[in-house]
Amino acid sequence: MINADISGSAPVKPEVIELLNEHLKLNKFANPNSGHRLGSKLFGEIEESRGVLCALLNSDADNIIFNSGSTEGIRSVFFHMFENAPIEESIIFYSPLEHSATIENVEYYQKKGIETVEIAHLKNGLLDLSDLQKKLEGCSKKNSLVAVMAAHNETGVIQNYQQIGALCHRYNAQYYCDTTQLIGKVPFDFEGSNIDYAVGSGHKFGALPGTGFLLIGDPWRFNPLMLGGGQEHALRAGTQNYLGIYSLAIALKAAHIDMQAHSSVKEAQQTFERALKEKFPASEIFGEDIVRVPGITFCSIAGLKRNKILNVFDQENILVTSGSACSDKKNKASKTALHLGYDEALAQETIRISLGLNASKAHYDRLLFLLEGLALDDLVA
């Protein structure tokens, strides 16, 4: 099998599987908040994991709140910012290319009467910073949030989030940044990011599904979504998923080792994309000339129908999608492509190839071989 849907969910790291085997074999389960020996040991391991993540993400221990993943983290940020804030003093600036987890929250508060403002993008996928600045300059509201993701979940385009954050702070706006597709793929420095709120999901970099974290720049003024037993400094109640938390630290540490292969992955990807354009000249590779997450190619291949590509790849045991996993089954034109100014015919045929940091030339050669075979079949037919 070739997993070309790493952006949807990465395989669990072997080191994490070893962790699970150990706990299952020894039946090492208890409540980490209990005062007995085993509970104290499990709690200590949670804090050790927090320390590992602090070192890898350059954050303080107080900044990391463990949760079930990015969707919960996103909801928590919007709840904190707007649930009890004066409607007339609140505003949300957002990119229309955000993940549905963000867009749903924007629309939810829009229906409650909070003003929402869409920020424009350039055709290559980068945010139009001049448009953001102009809209921030014209804003006099006290409670403002800017929502722009760090790395796009379909195109892989990496925004200049440090510059976006600095711009937000110049105009007293808070910056929420969806870092789900960035963390575990390229190094991330929370302290130097100019981001106020960042989110991460473990299943994107080889940890257990259903676990993740929220990074908060100022946790002492944060209004929690989950109330209860006071876990996570009273900012996210509920018995901690300690196995999931351990897996976050183990998997992210392993992912940082994988990042050392960045240059070879990038070279294999660029070779594949050049060959793709040579063999299918009218194809479109989104964001091909700017910095992207290694191993992600979002494209529309001239002369080949998306459904046919997906069906053949599936038969060959190759995991690939039309775009975001949350929209893949809907089989519609890519909203991302449409927002960037591409026509509907092209947007209807997008596919996302995301091989991640373990991509090799052999993987890409196999994909290219199958695509060439499809084109030949169509020619003969």
FENBEL-V466546 format. One line per field, one symbol per residue. ss: DSSP state (a for helix, b for strand, c for the rest). phi: phi as a letter, one per 20 degrees, with the letter a starting at -180 (. if undefined). Layout:
ss = ???
phi = ???
This chain:
ss = cbbcbccccccccaaaaaaaaaaaaaccccccccccaaaaaaaaaaaaaaaaaaaaacccaaabbbbccaaaaaaaaaaaaaccccaaabbbbbbccccaaaaaaaaaaaacccbbbbbcbcccccbcaaaaaaaaacccccbbbbbcccbcccccbbccaaaaaaaaaacccbbbbbccccbccbccccccccccbbbbbaaacccccccbbbbbccaaaccccccccccaaacccccccaaaaaaaaaaaaaaaaaaaaaaaaaaaaaaaaaaaaaaccccbbccccccbcccbbbbbcccccaaaaaaaaaaccbbcbccccccaaaccccaaaaaccccaaaaccbbbbbcaaaccaaaaaaaaaaaaaaaaaaaac
phi = .dedcfffaefffgffffgfgffffelecaefefefgfgffffffffffffffgffdlcegffedfbepffffffffffgfcfcefgfddbcebefeffgfegffgfffffeoffccedfdfffoffefffffffffeddfedccddbffcffdfmfefefffffffgffdldedecfdgeefndcgcdfgeemeebccbcffecneffncabddcfcffdeeffddrenfllmdbfogffffffgfgffffffffffffegffffffffffffffffecgefcdfmfdcfcfgndcdbcegndegfffffffffemdebcerggfdfffldfffffffeneffffffdfcddcemfdfcgfffffffgffffffffffff
